[in-house]
Amino acid sequence: MPIWPLELQTGWNEFFTIQYQVPAYPDGTYYWGLGMNVSQWERIQTPAGPFLV
């Protein structure tokens, strides 16, 4: 499962799934889904200076 978008461009979106099993239920298969969406860039000001996030 990615922890950072593959493309850092406004408008990018993707849905990722991963399959896993629970040791107590070896015959069961479960799925985890994660939707990622890049909506916009924003410049913030911090004590360490400005950053594009």
N, C-alpha and C positions, 0 to 999 in steps of 0.2 A: 504494500500500500504506500503510495508516494506521500511524502510530507511537505512537498513543495510543488507548485504547478509546473508542468512541463514547458509551458509557454507563458511568459509574463507579458502578455499583450491584453489590452482592454478588450473585453468581449469573449475571451476564451472561456470555455467551460467543458467539463468532462465528468463522467460518473465512473467510479472505480468499484469493483467488487473483489472480495477475497473469500475463499472457502476455508472453513476451519472445523475441527471436531473437538468435542468435549470428552476427556478421558473416561468419565463415568458412563458415557453413552457412545461407545465406539461405532455403533451402527447408524448413528445420526450424523447428518452433514448440515452445517449451518453456514449462512452467508452474512457478511458484513458489507454494507454499501456506504460509499462516501461521495458526495457531490462537491465539486470544486468549481468556483466561479470567480473570474477576475472582473470586477466591476469598474474600478477606476484607480488612478494613481492620486496620491495626496502628499503634499509637502507638510511635514510637521516640524515644529520648533521645540528643541529640548535644551537642557543646560549644556549638553555636549555639542550643540549646533543643530542646523537644519538637516532633515533627512527626507528622502523621497521614499514613501512606503506604499 
